[in-house]
Amino acid sequence: MNHFNSVSVHPEIQDGAPVFSGTRIRVETFFDYMRIGVSLNEFLSEFPSITRDQAVEVLDLVRQQHYSMEQIQQVAAA
């Protein structure tokens, strides 16, 4: 069972990179923004098609469960 509700992977969307479900926005883009110090609110303002719940779920997956981008892609593709 896929427990990554906020992330999807499809070979024809963004070359199979993990994206926020229902969008073409890469999860990697989210992490790039976080790395340079952009706040969650600023990111969500820039990408209004992503919900706060989606962003928080992805943050929790990485922070609490220590998933890497590769692991997120593997599980989301399953």
N, CA, C and O atoms as a MOPAC input file, in Angstrom:
PM7 MOZYME 1SCF
protein

 N      0.83600 1    -1.19000 1     0.00000 1
 C      0.00000 1     0.00000 1     0.00000 1
 C      0.87700 1     1.24900 1     0.00000 1
 O      1.84500 1     1.33800 1     0.75600 1
 N      0.54000 1     2.18800 1    -0.83300 1
 C      1.29400 1     3.42900 1    -0.94400 1
 C      0.86500 1     4.39000 1     0.15100 1
 O     -0.27800 1     4.84700 1     0.16900 1
 N      1.77700 1     4.69700 1     1.06400 1
 C      1.43300 1     5.63500 1     2.13000 1
 C      1.93500 1     7.04300 1     1.82800 1
 O      1.92100 1     7.91100 1     2.70100 1
 N      2.37100 1     7.26700 1     0.60900 1
 C      2.78600 1     8.59400 1     0.16600 1
 C      1.62700 1     9.21700 1    -0.60900 1
 O      1.66500 1     9.27800 1    -1.83800 1
 N      0.61400 1     9.67400 1     0.09300 1
 C     -0.55700 1    10.24500 1    -0.57200 1
 C     -0.25100 1    11.54300 1    -1.29500 1
 O     -0.92500 1    11.89600 1    -2.26300 1
 N      0.75700 1    12.24500 1    -0.82900 1
 C      1.06500 1    13.55400 1    -1.38500 1
 C      2.05200 1    13.51200 1    -2.53400 1
 O      2.30300 1    14.53400 1    -3.17400 1
 N      2.61500 1    12.34600 1    -2.80400 1
 C      3.63700 1    12.21700 1    -3.83400 1
 C      3.22200 1    11.15300 1    -4.83600 1
 O      2.70100 1    10.10100 1    -4.46600 1
 N      3.46000 1    11.44000 1    -6.10200 1
 C      3.20800 1    10.44200 1    -7.12600 1
 C      4.38600 1    10.41200 1    -8.09300 1
 O      5.15200 1    11.36900 1    -8.21000 1
 N      4.50200 1     9.28400 1    -8.77900 1
 C      5.55800 1     9.09200 1    -9.77400 1
 C      4.91700 1     8.46500 1   -10.99700 1
 O      4.20900 1     7.46200 1   -10.90100 1
 N      5.17100 1     9.06300 1   -12.13600 1
 C      4.67700 1     8.51700 1   -13.39600 1
 C      5.75900 1     8.78800 1   -14.44200 1
 O      6.27700 1     9.90300 1   -14.51600 1
 N      6.10700 1     7.78500 1   -15.24900 1
 C      7.20300 1     7.96700 1   -16.20200 1
 C      6.99600 1     9.09600 1   -17.20400 1
 O      7.96700 1     9.61700 1   -17.75200 1
 N      5.75000 1     9.48200 1   -17.45000 1
 C      5.49300 1    10.54100 1   -18.42300 1
 C      5.33700 1    11.92500 1   -17.78900 1
 O      5.11200 1    12.91000 1   -18.49300 1
 N      5.45500 1    11.99700 1   -16.48100 1
 C      5.36500 1    13.29500 1   -15.79300 1
 C      6.71600 1    13.59300 1   -15.18100 1
 O      7.20200 1    12.85100 1   -14.32800 1
 N      7.31700 1    14.68200 1   -15.62000 1
 C      8.62000 1    15.12400 1   -15.12900 1
 C      9.66500 1    14.00000 1   -15.16700 1
 O     10.46500 1    13.85000 1   -14.24400 1
 N      9.64200 1    13.22700 1   -16.23600 1
 C     10.61400 1    12.14000 1   -16.44400 1
 C     10.64200 1    11.13500 1   -15.30400 1
 O     11.68400 1    10.54400 1   -15.02200 1
 N      9.50500 1    10.93600 1   -14.64600 1
 C      9.41500 1     9.94500 1   -13.58100 1
 C      9.91500 1    10.41300 1   -12.23400 1
 O     10.03400 1     9.61100 1   -11.30700 1
 N     10.21200 1    11.69600 1   -12.10400 1
 C     10.64600 1    12.23700 1   -10.81200 1
 C      9.44100 1    12.33900 1    -9.87800 1
 O      8.32000 1    12.54000 1   -10.34600 1
 N      9.64900 1    12.20600 1    -8.57000 1
 C      8.53300 1    12.37700 1    -7.62800 1
 C      7.97700 1    13.80000 1    -7.71800 1
 O      8.72300 1    14.77800 1    -7.67200 1
 N      6.65700 1    13.89300 1    -7.84700 1
 C      5.97400 1    15.18300 1    -7.89000 1
 C      4.86900 1    15.19400 1    -6.84000 1
 O      4.43200 1    14.14200 1    -6.37200 1
 N      4.43200 1    16.37200 1    -6.48200 1
 C      3.27400 1    16.47300 1    -5.60200 1
 C      2.06700 1    15.97100 1    -6.37700 1
 O      1.83300 1    16.40000 1    -7.50700 1
 N      1.30600 1    15.07600 1    -5.78700 1
 C      0.15100 1    14.47200 1    -6.45300 1
 C     -0.77700 1    15.53900 1    -7.00700 1
 O     -1.09500 1    16.52400 1    -6.34000 1
 N     -1.20400 1    15.31800 1    -8.24300 1
 C     -2.11200 1    16.24700 1    -8.90100 1
 C     -1.42900 1    17.45100 1    -9.51100 1
 O     -2.09500 1    18.35000 1   -10.02500 1
 N     -0.09500 1    17.48000 1    -9.46200 1
 C      0.66900 1    18.59500 1   -10.03000 1
 C      1.81700 1    18.04700 1   -10.85800 1
 O      2.01400 1    16.83500 1   -10.95300 1
 N      2.56600 1    18.95300 1   -11.45200 1
 C      3.80700 1    18.59700 1   -12.14500 1
 C      5.00100 1    19.17700 1   -11.38900 1
 O      6.09900 1    19.27800 1   -11.93700 1
 N      4.78700 1    19.55000 1   -10.15700 1
 C      5.83000 1    20.19200 1    -9.34900 1
 C      6.63500 1    19.12800 1    -8.62100 1
 O      6.10000 1    18.35200 1    -7.82900 1
 N      7.92900 1    19.10700 1    -8.90400 1
 C      8.81900 1    18.10700 1    -8.32700 1
 C      9.00600 1    18.31700 1    -6.82500 1
 O      9.10400 1    19.44500 1    -6.34200 1
 N      9.05100 1    17.21500 1    -6.11600 1
 C      9.35000 1    17.26800 1    -4.68100 1
 C     10.75200 1    17.85400 1    -4.48800 1
 O     11.00500 1    18.56800 1    -3.51700 1
 N     11.63800 1    17.55300 1    -5.39800 1
 C     12.99800 1    18.08600 1    -5.34000 1
 C     12.99900 1    19.61500 1    -5.33400 1
 O     13.81500 1    20.23700 1    -4.65300 1
 N     12.08300 1    20.21700 1    -6.09400 1
 C     11.96400 1    21.67900 1    -6.11000 1
 C     11.63200 1    22.19800 1    -4.72000 1
 O     12.18100 1    23.20600 1    -4.27400 1
 N     10.73800 1    21.50800 1    -4.04700 1
 C     10.36400 1    21.86100 1    -2.67200 1
 C     11.59400 1    21.84900 1    -1.77000 1
 O     11.81400 1    22.78200 1    -0.99800 1
 N     12.39600 1    20.78500 1    -1.87100 1
 C     13.58400 1    20.70300 1    -1.03000 1
 C     14.61600 1    21.75800 1    -1.39400 1
 O     15.31400 1    22.26800 1    -0.51900 1
 N     14.72000 1    22.08700 1    -2.66300 1
 C     15.62100 1    23.16000 1    -3.07500 1
 C     15.22400 1    24.47900 1    -2.41200 1
 O     16.07700 1    25.22200 1    -1.92700 1
 N     13.93500 1    24.75600 1    -2.39700 1
 C     13.44200 1    25.97800 1    -1.75200 1
 C     13.73100 1    25.95400 1    -0.25600 1
 O     14.16800 1    26.95700 1     0.30900 1
 N     13.49000 1    24.81900 1     0.38200 1
 C     13.73000 1    24.71700 1     1.82700 1
 C     15.21600 1    24.89800 1     2.14800 1
 O     15.57000 1    25.53100 1     3.14300 1
 N     16.08600 1    24.33400 1     1.29500 1
 C     17.54000 1    24.42200 1     1.51800 1
 C     18.03600 1    25.86100 1     1.48700 1
 O     18.96400 1    26.21200 1     2.21500 1
 N     17.42500 1    26.69600 1     0.65000 1
 C     17.90200 1    28.08100 1     0.55900 1
 C     17.19400 1    29.00800 1     1.55400 1
 O     17.39900 1    30.22200 1     1.53600 1
 N     16.36800 1    28.42900 1     2.41100 1
 C     15.76700 1    29.20900 1     3.49100 1
 C     14.40100 1    29.79600 1     3.21700 1
 O     13.93000 1    30.64400 1     3.97500 1
 N     13.74900 1    29.35900 1     2.14000 1
 C     12.39700 1    29.83600 1     1.85800 1
 C     11.44900 1    29.17600 1     2.86300 1
 O     11.53800 1    27.97400 1     3.11000 1
 N     10.56200 1    29.95200 1     3.42700 1
 C      9.61400 1    29.40300 1     4.40600 1
 C      8.55500 1    28.56700 1     3.69400 1
 O      8.34700 1    28.68400 1     2.48700 1
 N      7.89900 1    27.72800 1     4.47400 1
 C      6.82100 1    26.91100 1     3.92800 1
 C      5.72900 1    27.80300 1     3.34200 1
 O      5.22300 1    27.52700 1     2.25500 1
 N      5.36600 1    28.86000 1     4.04700 1
 C      4.33200 1    29.77500 1     3.55300 1
 C      4.72800 1    30.42300 1     2.22900 1
 O      3.90000 1    30.55800 1     1.32700 1
 N      5.98900 1    30.82200 1     2.11500 1
 C      6.45900 1    31.42800 1     0.86500 1
 C      6.39900 1    30.41200 1    -0.27900 1
 O      5.98000 1    30.74200 1    -1.38800 1
 N      6.81500 1    29.18900 1    -0.00200 1
 C      6.76100 1    28.14900 1    -1.02800 1
 C      5.33100 1    27.92300 1    -1.49100 1
 O      5.06100 1    27.85000 1    -2.69000 1
 N      4.41200 1    27.81200 1    -0.53100 1
 C      3.00800 1    27.58000 1    -0.87500 1
 C      2.41500 1    28.75700 1    -1.64700 1
 O      1.54700 1    28.55600 1    -2.49700 1
 N      2.86000 1    29.96000 1    -1.37200 1
 C      2.40300 1    31.12600 1    -2.13500 1
 C      2.90200 1    31.05600 1    -3.57800 1
 O      2.20000 1    31.44500 1    -4.51100 1
 N      4.11800 1    30.55600 1    -3.74200 1
 C      4.71500 1    30.42900 1    -5.07100 1
 C      4.06600 1    29.29700 1    -5.88100 1
 O      3.98500 1    29.36900 1    -7.10700 1
 N      3.60800 1    28.25900 1    -5.18400 1
 C      3.02600 1    27.08300 1    -5.83300 1
 C      1.65100 1    26.79100 1    -5.22400 1
 O      1.51700 1    25.85400 1    -4.43700 1
 N      0.63400 1    27.57100 1    -5.57400 1
 C     -0.67800 1    27.44600 1    -4.93500 1
 C     -1.40400 1    26.12700 1    -5.22000 1
 O     -2.38700 1    25.81400 1    -4.54900 1
 N     -0.94200 1    25.35700 1    -6.19300 1
 C     -1.59500 1    24.07400 1    -6.46100 1
 C     -1.19300 1    22.99700 1    -5.44700 1
 O     -1.78900 1    21.92000 1    -5.41400 1
 N     -0.19100 1    23.28900 1    -4.62900 1
 C      0.23200 1    22.36000 1    -3.57900 1
 C     -0.45900 1    22.77700 1    -2.28700 1
 O     -0.44500 1    23.94900 1    -1.91300 1
 N     -1.05600 1    21.81300 1    -1.61700 1
 C     -1.73500 1    22.12700 1    -0.35900 1
 C     -0.73900 1    22.08500 1     0.79900 1
 O      0.31600 1    21.45700 1     0.71400 1
 N     -1.09500 1    22.75500 1     1.85600 1
 C     -0.26800 1    22.72100 1     3.06800 1
 C     -0.13100 1    21.28200 1     3.56200 1
 O      0.95300 1    20.87000 1     3.97700 1
 N     -1.21400 1    20.52100 1     3.51900 1
 C     -1.16500 1    19.12900 1     3.96900 1
 C     -0.15800 1    18.31400 1     3.15500 1
 O      0.56900 1    17.49300 1     3.71400 1
 N     -0.11200 1    18.53500 1     1.85200 1
 C      0.85100 1    17.81800 1     1.02100 1
 C      2.28100 1    18.16600 1     1.42800 1
 O      3.11700 1    17.28100 1     1.60800 1
 N      2.54700 1    19.43300 1     1.56900 1
 C      3.90400 1    19.87300 1     1.91600 1
 C      4.31300 1    19.35300 1     3.29300 1
 O      5.44100 1    18.89400 1     3.47500 1
 N      3.41300 1    19.42300 1     4.24400 1
 C      3.72300 1    18.95400 1     5.59900 1
 C      3.95600 1    17.44400 1     5.60200 1
 O      4.85300 1    16.95600 1     6.28800 1
 N      3.14900 1    16.70100 1     4.83500 1
 C      3.35600 1    15.25200 1     4.76900 1
 C      4.74500 1    14.91700 1     4.23800 1
 O      5.41800 1    14.03700 1     4.77400 1
 N      5.17300 1    15.60500 1     3.19900 1
 C      6.49700 1    15.35300 1     2.63500 1
 C      7.58100 1    15.72700 1     3.63500 1
 O      8.54900 1    14.98500 1     3.80400 1
 N      7.43200 1    16.85800 1     4.29400 1
 C      8.40800 1    17.23700 1     5.32400 1
 C      8.48100 1    16.18600 1     6.42600 1
 O      9.57000 1    15.82000 1     6.86900 1
 N      7.34000 1    15.71100 1     6.85900 1
 C      7.31000 1    14.69500 1     7.92000 1
 C      7.97700 1    13.40200 1     7.47400 1
 O      8.69900 1    12.78000 1     8.25400 1
 N      7.74800 1    12.99000 1     6.24000 1
 C      8.36000 1    11.76700 1     5.73700 1
 C      9.87500 1    11.84200 1     5.81200 1
 O     10.54200 1    10.87000 1     6.16600 1
 N     10.40300 1    12.99100 1     5.47900 1
 C     11.85200 1    13.15100 1     5.45800 1
 C     12.39800 1    13.36200 1     6.87100 1
 O     13.39800 1    12.74900 1     7.24500 1
 N     11.76600 1    14.19900 1     7.63400 1
 C     12.27700 1    14.52500 1     8.97600 1
 C     12.11000 1    13.38700 1     9.96600 1
 O     13.05200 1    13.05400 1    10.68500 1
 N     10.94800 1    12.79500 1    10.01800 1
 C     10.66400 1    11.79400 1    11.03900 1
 C     11.06700 1    10.38900 1    10.62700 1
 O     11.47300 1     9.58500 1    11.46700 1
 N     10.95700 1    10.09000 1     9.34100 1
 C     11.24000 1     8.73200 1     8.90800 1
 C     12.54000 1     8.64000 1     8.11700 1
 O     12.94600 1     7.55200 1     7.70900 1
 N     13.18200 1     9.76100 1     7.90500 1
 C     14.49600 1     9.80400 1     7.27300 1
 C     14.51700 1     9.18200 1     5.87200 1
 O     15.43100 1     8.42900 1     5.53600 1
 N     13.51800 1     9.50100 1     5.07000 1
 C     13.48100 1     9.03400 1     3.69200 1
 C     14.34700 1     9.93900 1     2.83100 1
 O     14.35200 1    11.15900 1     2.99900 1
 N     15.07900 1     9.33000 1     1.90800 1
 C     15.83100 1    10.09300 1     0.91600 1
 C     14.93200 1    10.31400 1    -0.29700 1
 O     13.86100 1     9.71500 1    -0.39400 1
 N     15.36300 1    11.17000 1    -1.21900 1
 C     14.59600 1    11.38700 1    -2.44200 1
 C     14.43700 1    10.07600 1    -3.21500 1
 O     13.37100 1     9.81500 1    -3.77300 1
 N     15.47600 1     9.26100 1    -3.25300 1
 C     15.41200 1     7.99300 1    -3.96900 1
 C     14.38500 1     7.05700 1    -3.33200 1
 O     13.63100 1     6.38500 1    -4.03600 1
 N     14.35700 1     7.01600 1    -2.00900 1
 C     13.38700 1     6.16200 1    -1.31900 1
 C     11.96500 1     6.64900 1    -1.54300 1
 O     11.05500 1     5.84100 1    -1.72900 1
 N     11.76700 1     7.95000 1    -1.52800 1
 C     10.44100 1     8.51900 1    -1.80200 1
 C      9.98800 1     8.10500 1    -3.19900 1
 O      8.83700 1     7.71500 1    -3.39400 1
 N     10.88400 1     8.19100 1    -4.15300 1
 C     10.52800 1     7.81600 1    -5.52600 1
 C     10.18500 1     6.33900 1    -5.61600 1
 O      9.21200 1     5.98200 1    -6.28000 1
 N     10.94500 1     5.47900 1    -4.97700 1
 C     10.68300 1     4.03700 1    -5.03600 1
 C      9.34100 1     3.68300 1    -4.41300 1
 O      8.57900 1     2.90300 1    -4.98300 1
 N      9.05000 1     4.24700 1    -3.25600 1
 C      7.79700 1     3.90800 1    -2.57500 1
 C      6.61200 1     4.52000 1    -3.31000 1
 O      5.57400 1     3.87300 1    -3.44200 1
 N      6.74600 1     5.75000 1    -3.79000 1
 C      5.63900 1     6.39900 1    -4.48600 1
 C      5.33100 1     5.69000 1    -5.80500 1
 O      4.18600 1     5.69800 1    -6.25600 1
 N      6.32300 1     5.08700 1    -6.41700 1
 C      6.11700 1     4.38700 1    -7.67900 1
 C      5.47800 1     3.02800 1    -7.48700 1
 O      4.94200 1     2.45500 1    -8.43600 1
 N      5.52600 1     2.49900 1    -6.26200 1
 C      4.99900 1     1.14800 1    -5.99900 1
 C      3.48500 1     1.11900 1    -6.02800 1
 O      2.88300 1     0.06500 1    -5.82700 1

